[in-house]
Amino acid sequence: MISITQDLKFKQAVVEYSFKHGVTAAAKRYKRTRQWIYYWRKTLSGNADRKETFQPTLFQKVLMAMGIRHKQIRPYTPRHNGKAERSHRKDNEMFYAKKTFYSLEDYNKQLRRYMNEYNNFPMRPLGW
């Protein structure tokens, strides 16, 4: 089972755009250098079948053997980064900025109490 990763789809879109509008326009739109786009055009386009040139990593081989579909996501995308950033901001506002710690034991005790409150707070996505 071979699946095209999100990264490969992105590169493919850049290459197709570069064939329509030119390499410089693609470089400006997708914020990549022209050299990368020329490289991608050379490697992605052509008559070579991608299934034959695909060399899975050891991790991908193990996932394929177990029948697990794995989808890579480009880092720093808002889909997953916003959740972590929001969590860090709330922790800082509600815990670290408001509390005073007198010892490591005191810190651990207050952290346990805060995590219990935070994790049991009713939220709409969790069905209240």
C-alpha positions, 0 to 999 in steps of 0.5 A: 500500500503506497500513499502519497504524503501531504508533503509530496502533494504540496510539492506536486502542487508547486510543480504544477503551478510552476508549469502553468505560471512559471518558476518565479511566480511559484517561488513567490506564491509558495515561498520556496526558492527557484532552485528547489522548484527546479529540483522538484520539477526534475524529480517529480515530473517525467515518465518514471512511475512513482511507485517504483521510485518510492523507497519506504523508510524502516518506520514506514515498512513496519507500519505497512506490515501492521496495516497502519495508514500513516499520514505525515503533516507538515510541521507548524500548521494551524491544525495542530499547532494552535491546540498546543499553543492555546494549552501553553498560554492557558497554563501560563495564565492560570497556573505559572503566572498566578502561583508562588512555589516554595519548594519542589514538593509544593510545586508538585502538589499545586500542579496536581491540583491544577491538572485535576481541575483543568482536566475535569473542566466541562468543555463543549467538544467533550460533551460537557 
